[in-house]
Amino acid sequence: MNEQKKRMAPGKEDVPYDIRERTFLFGVRVIKWVRVLPQDMGTHIAARQLARSATSIGANVEEADGADTQKDKVYKWALSRKEAREARYWARIICASGSDSDEGRSLIQESSELVNILSSLIAKNKQSLNSK
Protein backbone atom coordinates (compact mmCIF):
# COMPACT_ATOMS: atom_id res chain seq x y z
CA MET A 1 0.00 0.00 0.00
CA ASN A 2 1.32 3.47 -0.91
CA GLU A 3 1.66 5.73 2.13
CA GLN A 4 0.66 9.31 1.38
CA LYS A 5 3.60 11.69 1.75
CA LYS A 6 2.98 14.38 4.36
CA ARG A 7 3.28 17.95 3.18
CA MET A 8 5.83 19.90 5.19
CA ALA A 9 5.94 23.60 6.10
CA PRO A 10 7.97 25.74 3.67
CA GLY A 11 11.65 25.71 4.63
CA LYS A 12 11.10 23.22 7.47
CA GLU A 13 11.73 19.57 6.77
CA ASP A 14 10.54 18.43 10.20
CA VAL A 15 7.42 20.62 10.59
CA PRO A 16 4.13 19.50 9.06
CA TYR A 17 2.08 21.94 6.98
CA ASP A 18 -1.21 20.69 8.43
CA ILE A 19 -2.23 22.90 11.38
CA ARG A 20 -3.88 19.99 13.20
CA GLU A 21 -0.72 17.89 13.07
CA ARG A 22 1.53 20.84 13.83
CA THR A 23 -0.39 21.82 16.97
CA PHE A 24 -0.52 18.18 18.08
CA LEU A 25 3.25 17.85 17.75
CA PHE A 26 3.74 21.16 19.56
CA GLY A 27 1.74 19.85 22.52
CA VAL A 28 3.77 16.64 22.57
CA ARG A 29 7.05 18.58 22.46
CA VAL A 30 5.95 20.78 25.36
CA ILE A 31 4.96 17.78 27.49
CA LYS A 32 8.34 16.15 26.83
CA TRP A 33 10.19 19.38 27.66
CA VAL A 34 8.38 20.08 30.93
CA ARG A 35 9.17 16.55 32.11
CA VAL A 36 12.89 17.38 32.19
CA LEU A 37 12.61 20.82 33.80
CA PRO A 38 13.67 21.39 37.41
CA GLN A 39 10.93 20.62 39.92
CA ASP A 40 11.27 23.77 42.04
CA MET A 41 7.95 25.43 42.88
CA GLY A 42 8.22 28.33 40.43
CA THR A 43 9.22 26.24 37.46
CA HIS A 44 6.65 23.59 38.32
CA ILE A 45 3.82 26.15 38.37
CA ALA A 46 4.90 27.73 35.07
CA ALA A 47 5.42 24.29 33.48
CA ARG A 48 1.88 23.21 34.40
CA GLN A 49 0.47 26.39 32.89
CA LEU A 50 2.58 25.88 29.77
CA ALA A 51 1.42 22.28 29.37
CA ARG A 52 -2.22 23.27 29.77
CA SER A 53 -2.10 26.12 27.26
CA ALA A 54 0.07 24.24 24.75
CA THR A 55 -2.20 21.19 24.64
CA SER A 56 -5.28 23.41 24.47
CA ILE A 57 -4.06 24.91 21.18
CA GLY A 58 -4.46 21.62 19.34
CA ALA A 59 -7.69 20.72 21.13
CA ASN A 60 -9.29 23.95 19.91
CA VAL A 61 -7.94 23.45 16.38
CA GLU A 62 -9.55 20.00 16.38
CA GLU A 63 -12.83 21.55 17.55
CA ALA A 64 -12.56 24.16 14.80
CA ASP A 65 -12.16 21.36 12.27
CA GLY A 66 -15.50 19.94 13.38
CA ALA A 67 -17.32 23.26 13.74
CA ASP A 68 -20.87 23.47 12.44
CA THR A 69 -20.54 27.01 11.15
CA GLN A 70 -17.77 29.18 9.73
CA LYS A 71 -18.32 31.65 12.57
CA ASP A 72 -17.77 28.90 15.16
CA LYS A 73 -14.63 27.76 13.31
CA VAL A 74 -13.18 31.29 13.48
CA TYR A 75 -14.06 31.47 17.17
CA LYS A 76 -12.24 28.19 17.91
CA TRP A 77 -9.19 29.36 15.97
CA ALA A 78 -9.25 32.58 18.01
CA LEU A 79 -9.23 30.49 21.20
CA SER A 80 -6.30 28.51 19.81
CA ARG A 81 -4.43 31.73 19.08
CA LYS A 82 -5.00 32.97 22.64
CA GLU A 83 -3.65 29.69 23.99
CA ALA A 84 -0.61 29.90 21.68
CA ARG A 85 0.13 33.38 23.00
CA GLU A 86 -0.21 32.11 26.56
CA ALA A 87 2.05 29.12 25.85
CA ARG A 88 4.66 31.49 24.43
CA TYR A 89 4.45 33.58 27.59
CA TRP A 90 4.96 30.61 29.94
CA ALA A 91 7.84 29.24 27.85
CA ARG A 92 9.47 32.67 28.00
CA ILE A 93 9.00 32.78 31.79
CA ILE A 94 10.61 29.35 32.18
CA CYS A 95 13.54 30.25 29.94
CA ALA A 96 14.07 33.64 31.59
CA SER A 97 13.97 32.19 35.10
CA GLY A 98 16.95 29.91 34.67
CA SER A 99 15.84 26.98 32.52
CA ASP A 100 16.91 28.41 29.17
CA SER A 101 17.61 25.77 26.54
CA ASP A 102 17.61 25.23 22.79
CA GLU A 103 14.30 23.37 23.10
CA GLY A 104 12.74 26.17 25.14
CA ARG A 105 13.78 28.78 22.57
CA SER A 106 12.53 26.53 19.78
CA LEU A 107 9.14 26.19 21.51
CA ILE A 108 8.92 29.96 21.90
CA GLN A 109 9.61 30.31 18.17
CA GLU A 110 7.07 27.63 17.26
CA SER A 111 4.38 29.22 19.43
CA SER A 112 5.02 32.56 17.69
CA GLU A 113 4.66 30.85 14.31
CA LEU A 114 1.42 29.21 15.46
CA VAL A 115 0.10 32.64 16.52
CA ASN A 116 0.92 33.99 13.05
CA ILE A 117 -0.64 31.03 11.22
CA LEU A 118 -3.81 31.18 13.32
CA SER A 119 -4.00 34.97 12.88
CA SER A 120 -3.86 34.47 9.12
CA LEU A 121 -6.58 31.79 9.20
CA ILE A 122 -8.78 34.03 11.34
CA ALA A 123 -8.29 37.11 9.14
CA LYS A 124 -8.96 35.24 5.88
CA ASN A 125 -12.07 33.56 7.21
CA LYS A 126 -13.43 36.71 8.88
CA GLN A 127 -13.00 38.46 5.54
CA SER A 128 -14.99 35.75 3.77
CA LEU A 129 -17.67 35.92 6.47
CA ASN A 130 -17.98 39.68 6.06
CA SER A 131 -18.23 39.44 2.29
CA LYS A 132 -21.32 37.22 2.47
C-alpha positions as CSV (number, residue, x, y, z in Angstrom):
1,M,0.0,0.0,0.0
2,N,1.3,3.5,-0.9
3,E,1.7,5.7,2.1
4,Q,0.7,9.3,1.4
5,K,3.6,11.7,1.8
6,K,3.0,14.4,4.4
7,R,3.3,18.0,3.2
8,M,5.8,19.9,5.2
9,A,5.9,23.6,6.1
10,P,8.0,25.7,3.7
11,G,11.7,25.7,4.6
12,K,11.1,23.2,7.5
13,E,11.7,19.6,6.8
14,D,10.5,18.4,10.2
15,V,7.4,20.6,10.6
16,P,4.1,19.5,9.1
17,Y,2.1,21.9,7.0
18,D,-1.2,20.7,8.4
19,I,-2.2,22.9,11.4
20,R,-3.9,20.0,13.2
21,E,-0.7,17.9,13.1
22,R,1.5,20.8,13.8
23,T,-0.4,21.8,17.0
24,F,-0.5,18.2,18.1
25,L,3.3,17.8,17.7
26,F,3.7,21.2,19.6
27,G,1.7,19.9,22.5
28,V,3.8,16.6,22.6
29,R,7.1,18.6,22.5
30,V,5.9,20.8,25.4
31,I,5.0,17.8,27.5
32,K,8.3,16.1,26.8
33,W,10.2,19.4,27.7
34,V,8.4,20.1,30.9
35,R,9.2,16.5,32.1
36,V,12.9,17.4,32.2
37,L,12.6,20.8,33.8
38,P,13.7,21.4,37.4
39,Q,10.9,20.6,39.9
40,D,11.3,23.8,42.0
41,M,8.0,25.4,42.9
42,G,8.2,28.3,40.4
43,T,9.2,26.2,37.5
44,H,6.6,23.6,38.3
45,I,3.8,26.2,38.4
46,A,4.9,27.7,35.1
47,A,5.4,24.3,33.5
48,R,1.9,23.2,34.4
49,Q,0.5,26.4,32.9
50,L,2.6,25.9,29.8
51,A,1.4,22.3,29.4
52,R,-2.2,23.3,29.8
53,S,-2.1,26.1,27.3
54,A,0.1,24.2,24.7
55,T,-2.2,21.2,24.6
56,S,-5.3,23.4,24.5
57,I,-4.1,24.9,21.2
58,G,-4.5,21.6,19.3
59,A,-7.7,20.7,21.1
60,N,-9.3,24.0,19.9
61,V,-7.9,23.5,16.4
62,E,-9.6,20.0,16.4
63,E,-12.8,21.6,17.5
64,A,-12.6,24.2,14.8
65,D,-12.2,21.4,12.3
66,G,-15.5,19.9,13.4
67,A,-17.3,23.3,13.7
68,D,-20.9,23.5,12.4
69,T,-20.5,27.0,11.1
70,Q,-17.8,29.2,9.7
71,K,-18.3,31.7,12.6
72,D,-17.8,28.9,15.2
73,K,-14.6,27.8,13.3
74,V,-13.2,31.3,13.5
75,Y,-14.1,31.5,17.2
76,K,-12.2,28.2,17.9
77,W,-9.2,29.4,16.0
78,A,-9.2,32.6,18.0
79,L,-9.2,30.5,21.2
80,S,-6.3,28.5,19.8
81,R,-4.4,31.7,19.1
82,K,-5.0,33.0,22.6
83,E,-3.7,29.7,24.0
84,A,-0.6,29.9,21.7
85,R,0.1,33.4,23.0
86,E,-0.2,32.1,26.6
87,A,2.1,29.1,25.8
88,R,4.7,31.5,24.4
89,Y,4.4,33.6,27.6
90,W,5.0,30.6,29.9
91,A,7.8,29.2,27.9
92,R,9.5,32.7,28.0
93,I,9.0,32.8,31.8
94,I,10.6,29.4,32.2
95,C,13.5,30.2,29.9
96,A,14.1,33.6,31.6
97,S,14.0,32.2,35.1
98,G,17.0,29.9,34.7
99,S,15.8,27.0,32.5
100,D,16.9,28.4,29.2
101,S,17.6,25.8,26.5
102,D,17.6,25.2,22.8
103,E,14.3,23.4,23.1
104,G,12.7,26.2,25.1
105,R,13.8,28.8,22.6
106,S,12.5,26.5,19.8
107,L,9.1,26.2,21.5
108,I,8.9,30.0,21.9
109,Q,9.6,30.3,18.2
110,E,7.1,27.6,17.3
111,S,4.4,29.2,19.4
112,S,5.0,32.6,17.7
113,E,4.7,30.8,14.3
114,L,1.4,29.2,15.5
115,V,0.1,32.6,16.5
116,N,0.9,34.0,13.1
117,I,-0.6,31.0,11.2
118,L,-3.8,31.2,13.3
119,S,-4.0,35.0,12.9
120,S,-3.9,34.5,9.1
121,L,-6.6,31.8,9.2
122,I,-8.8,34.0,11.3
123,A,-8.3,37.1,9.1
124,K,-9.0,35.2,5.9
125,N,-12.1,33.6,7.2
126,K,-13.4,36.7,8.9
127,Q,-13.0,38.5,5.5
128,S,-15.0,35.7,3.8
129,L,-17.7,35.9,6.5
130,N,-18.0,39.7,6.1
131,S,-18.2,39.4,2.3
132,K,-21.3,37.2,2.5
